[in-house]
């Protein structure tokens, strides 16, 4: 019988490749067995303890019963105005306080209008600027209060529409960085209501507005004196404004 050398050699190569394939690529049964082996236990990493949320139980409605009548200010002297370029009829400003609140009163005679006759929204927004850190330069107020750059907190909100007054519920902003702007919202106070409030009256061309600021909420109870700026604006720092005094006012606080 004739031996086929080529055939025998080919069979040898085929068998060898099969053995190598089994060695390199395990069969499905072996792979399945390895996958089913139990994994080592996972030890969780320690997690940092989160601080407990403190519930805000402050009574935000209390201030609403402390908005003063206009007659409350009758026996108070009007504050002198130093820089009156943008006074525009806001000739009467009064400020006072007790241990809990700061009270303000502004009276604007709209008959004194000159170039802003058609600017019926000039009193739309009331801004009360506060100097709570006694840094008297390099901070807020912009061109509105260019004669005093010490304000670090601004309470600003809608107070009227076309001279018709509305309730003031301002938002608190950080203006310590200075510049011609209204600063950035103070996030810790963003959800607060009634840190200040106010009401007004418009009759016979006279716009009267009284406001109250919560000293406790704003941590002002320990202060003995504070800088205060008062502005009214149409809606932006580049719009028309009424500013009783661009130097602002200093108020000695009554802590009784």
C-alpha positions in Angstrom: 0.0 0.0 0.0 1.3 3.4 -0.9 1.7 5.8 2.1 0.5 9.4 1.4 3.1 11.5 3.1 1.3 14.8 2.3 -2.0 13.6 3.8 -0.3 12.3 7.0 1.5 15.6 7.5 -1.7 17.6 6.9 -3.5 15.5 9.5 -0.7 16.1 11.9 -0.9 19.9 11.4 -4.7 19.8 11.8 -4.6 17.9 15.1 -1.8 20.2 16.4 -3.8 23.3 15.6 -6.8 21.8 17.4 -4.8 21.1 20.5 -3.4 24.7 20.5 -6.8 26.1 20.0 -8.2 24.3 23.1 -5.2 25.5 25.1 -5.5 29.1 24.1 -9.3 29.4 23.9 -11.1 27.5 26.6 -14.4 25.9 25.8 -17.7 27.5 26.8 -18.1 25.1 29.8 -14.8 26.2 31.3 -15.6 29.9 30.7 -18.9 29.5 32.4 -17.4 27.8 35.3 -14.9 30.6 35.8 -17.6 33.3 35.6 -19.7 31.7 38.2 -16.9 31.8 40.8 -17.9 33.9 43.8 -16.5 37.5 43.7 -14.6 38.7 46.8 -16.7 40.8 49.2 -16.7 44.6 48.6 -15.9 46.8 51.5 -17.7 50.2 51.2 -15.6 53.3 51.7 -16.5 55.3 54.8 -18.8 58.3 54.0 -18.4 61.7 55.6 -21.2 62.7 57.9 -23.4 65.4 56.4 -24.5 68.2 58.7 -28.0 68.1 59.8 -30.3 70.6 58.1 -31.3 73.4 60.4 -35.0 74.2 60.1 -35.6 77.9 59.6 -38.3 78.8 62.1 -37.9 82.6 62.0 -41.3 84.4 62.0 -41.1 86.4 58.8 -44.6 87.8 59.3 -43.8 89.7 62.5 -42.3 92.7 60.6 -45.6 93.2 58.8 -47.2 94.6 61.9 -44.3 97.0 62.3 -44.8 99.2 59.3 -45.2 102.7 60.6 -48.0 105.1 59.7 -46.8 108.3 58.1 -47.8 110.2 61.3 -45.1 108.3 63.2 -42.5 110.4 61.4 -44.2 113.8 62.0 -42.1 114.7 65.1 -38.8 113.6 63.5 -36.5 116.1 61.9 -35.8 115.7 58.2 -32.1 114.7 57.5 -29.9 117.3 55.8 -29.0 116.5 52.2 -25.5 117.1 51.0 -25.3 116.0 47.4 -28.6 116.8 45.6 -27.8 116.6 41.9 -30.3 113.7 41.5 -32.6 114.7 44.4 -35.4 115.4 41.9 -38.1 116.4 44.4 -37.1 113.9 47.2 -36.5 116.7 49.7 -37.7 115.0 52.8 -35.9 111.9 54.3 -36.3 110.6 57.8 -34.7 107.7 59.6 -35.0 106.2 63.1 -34.8 102.8 64.8 -35.5 100.7 67.8 -33.8 97.5 69.0 -35.7 95.4 66.4 -36.1 97.5 63.3 -34.9 100.4 61.2 -37.6 102.8 60.0 -37.4 105.1 57.0 -39.6 107.7 55.3 -39.1 109.5 52.0 -41.3 112.1 50.5 -41.0 113.1 46.8 -42.7 116.1 45.3 -43.3 115.1 41.7 -44.3 118.6 40.8 -40.6 119.4 41.0 -39.9 117.3 37.9 -38.0 119.0 35.1 -36.4 116.9 32.4 -38.0 113.6 33.6 -41.7 114.6 33.2 -42.4 111.5 31.1 -40.5 109.1 33.3 -43.5 107.8 35.2 -41.7 104.7 36.3 -38.8 106.5 38.0 -40.0 105.5 41.5 -40.7 101.9 40.6 -37.9 100.3 42.6 -36.7 101.2 46.1 -33.1 100.4 47.1 -31.9 100.7 50.6 -28.1 100.3 50.7 -26.5 99.3 54.0 -23.0 99.7 55.3 -22.8 96.9 57.9 -19.0 96.5 58.0 -17.9 100.1 58.4 -15.6 99.9 55.4 -16.2 103.4 53.9 -14.6 103.0 50.5 -14.1 100.5 47.7 -17.5 99.0 48.0 -21.0 99.4 46.6 -23.3 102.3 45.6 -22.0 102.9 42.1 -22.7 106.3 40.5 -26.0 106.4 42.4 -24.1 107.0 45.6 -20.8 108.1 44.3 -20.0 110.2 47.4 -19.9 107.2 49.7 -18.4 103.8 48.6 -19.0 101.9 51.9 -22.2 99.9 51.2 -21.9 96.1 51.2 -25.6 95.0 51.3 -28.4 96.2 49.1 -32.1 95.6 49.8 -33.9 96.4 46.6 -37.4 95.6 45.3 -40.5 96.9 43.5 -42.3 99.6 45.4 -44.5 101.3 42.8 -45.8 101.3 39.2 -46.3 104.7 37.5 -46.4 106.4 40.9 -48.9 104.0 42.4 -47.2 102.5 45.5 -47.1 98.7 46.2 -45.8 96.6 49.1 -42.0 96.4 49.2 -40.5 93.0 49.7 -36.8 93.4 48.8 -34.2 90.9 47.9 -30.8 91.1 49.6 -27.7 91.4 47.4 -24.0 91.6 48.1 -22.6 94.8 46.7 -19.2 94.8 48.5 -17.3 94.3 45.2 -18.3 97.8 44.1 -19.1 99.0 40.6 -22.1 100.4 38.8 -24.4 97.4 39.5 -26.9 96.0 42.0 -24.5 93.2 43.1 -25.2 89.5 43.4 -28.0 87.8 45.3 -27.0 86.6 48.7 -27.8 82.9 48.4 -28.3 82.3 52.1 -31.0 84.9 52.1 -32.5 84.0 48.7 -35.5 82.2 50.1 -36.3 84.8 52.8 -39.3 87.0 52.7 -39.9 90.3 54.5 -36.3 91.2 55.5 -37.8 94.6 54.8 -41.2 95.8 53.9 -42.9 99.1 53.2 -45.9 100.9 51.9 -46.7 104.2 50.2 -49.2 106.8 49.1 -49.5 109.0 46.1 -51.8 112.1 46.3 -51.7 115.6 45.0 -48.4 115.0 43.3 -46.7 113.9 46.5 -45.3 110.4 46.7 -44.8 109.2 50.3 -43.1 105.9 51.2 -42.3 104.3 54.5 -40.1 101.2 55.0 -39.1 98.9 57.8 -35.9 96.8 57.9 -35.5 93.7 60.2 -32.4 94.2 62.3 -32.6 90.7 63.8 -32.8 88.9 60.5 -29.9 90.9 59.0 -27.8 90.6 62.2 -27.8 94.3 62.9 -28.8 94.2 66.5 -25.3 94.6 67.9 -24.5 97.7 65.7 -24.5 101.2 67.2 -24.3 103.1 64.0 -25.0 102.3 60.3 -24.6 103.9 56.9 -27.7 104.0 54.8 -28.2 105.0 51.2 -31.7 105.4 49.6 -32.4 105.3 45.9 -35.4 104.9 43.5 -34.9 103.7 40.0 -36.8 102.8 36.8 -35.3 99.3 36.6 -31.5 99.5 36.1 -28.4 101.3 37.0 -28.3 103.0 33.6 -31.9 104.3 33.9 -33.3 107.5 35.5 -33.1 107.6 39.3 -34.2 109.7 42.2 -31.6 109.9 44.9 -32.2 112.0 48.0 -28.5 112.3 48.9 -25.7 110.7 46.9 -23.6 110.7 50.1 -26.1 108.6 52.0 -26.9 109.0 55.7 -25.4 107.9 59.0 -27.9 106.7 61.6 -27.1 106.2 65.3 -29.1 103.1 66.2 -31.4 103.0 69.2 -30.8 99.7 70.9 -33.4 100.1 73.6 
